[in-house]
Amino acid sequence: MLDLSSIGMTGLIGIAGACGAVARYLLGRFVAERVGTRFPVGTFCINLTGAFLIGIIFALATRHVISAALQSVLATGFLGGYTTFSTMSWEGVQLFRGSSYRYSLLYLGGSVICGLLAVLLGLLIGGHLA
């Protein structure tokens, strides 16, 4: 038997995910139009802002400032649609295939290290907001 409350939650997460995907597309296009596409600055910014925001969301949820349901909608839904590990991986491989070995390593390594630092910063700031 289906639980109607879980169907409602699933729908909210789906809508939030769609909104996150649209936000990712718009921000990526905005950055690419201004900076170019030689180095994937747009995806880098998207993933770092997503990592930062998930830190804030989890800090607020841990301190019960936001509900577990809202945490799921924002983190799994919106940020799941907004951030993109697959695009980051593809762009890193494309840089490598184009003989931009340093840029590839800088991009992939920087994405992971800066992403972790962004989550930690988000947790710290979220903890102070709570």
N, C-alpha and C positions, 0 to 999 in steps of 0.2 A: 504494500500500500504506500502511495506517495504522500509525503508530508508537504502540505501546501506552504508552510513557512520556509521549507528548504527550496521549493520551487521559486518562491519570491526572492530568496537570497541569491539563488543561482541567476535569476534574471537581472538582479541589481549588479552582480559581479560581471555579467556579460555586457551590460550597458556601460559600466565603468571601464571595462576592457576596451570596448569600441571607442570610447572617448579618449582613453590613453593612446590608442593606436593613431587616432586622428591628430592628437596633440604631437605625437612623435613625428608624424609625416610633415605637419606644418612647421614645426621647429627645425627639423632636418632640412627642409626646403629653404626656409628663411636663412639659415646659416650658410648653406651651400651657395645661395645666390650672392652672398656678401663676401664669403671667404674663398669659395671655390671648392673643388672636390679632390684635389691632389692628395690631401691628408684628410681623413674622415673626422673633421672637427665636430660636425653636427652630431654624429652618433656618440662621440666621446662626451660631449656636453650633456646629451640626453641621458646616457648611462650614469654619469656622475651626479646629475641632479636627481635622478631616480634613486640612486644609492643614498644620497643625503636625505631625501624625503622618506625613504623606508626607515631610516634610523629614527627620524622624528616620530613617525607613525608608531613604531614599536615602543619607543620611550613613552609616548602618551598613553598607549594601550596598557603598558606595564604598570603605569601609575593610575590606571582607571580613569583617565581624563576622557578617553574615547572608548566606546564599547568594542567588544571582540567582533561584532558584526560589522561595524564601521571600519575597523582595522582590515577585515577581510575584503570589503568592497574597495578600499583605497589601495591596499598592498597587493592583493591577488588580482583584483580587477583592474583598476586604473594603472598602477605601476607595472603590472604584468603585461598590459598592452603598450605601455609607454616605453619601457626599457627593452633592449634587444640584444641578447647574447648572440643570437644567430647572425645578425647583421654585423656585429663587431667581429665575429670569427671570420666571416666571409671577407670583410674589408681587410683584415689582417693578412689573410691568405692572398688576396689580390695585390696588396703591397709587396708581399714576398715574391709572388710570381712576376711582378713588374721590376724585379731586381732592386727594390727599395728595402733591402734587408734591415737597415737601421730603423727606418720609419716603421716597418712591421713590428720589430721588437719593441720599439718605443711605444707604439700604439697599444699593442696587446699587453705588454708589461705595465705600462702606465695606466691602462684601463683597470687592470686588476688591483694594483697598488693604490691608485688614487680612489678607486671605488671603495676599497676597504676603509681608507681614511675618511671618505665622505660619509660612510655609514657611521663610523665612530663619532664624527663631528655632529651628525644628525642626532645620534643618541645623547650626546652631551647637551646640545641645544634643546632637544625635546625634553630632557630631564629638567632643565632650568625653566622651561615653559610650563611644566606641570605644576 
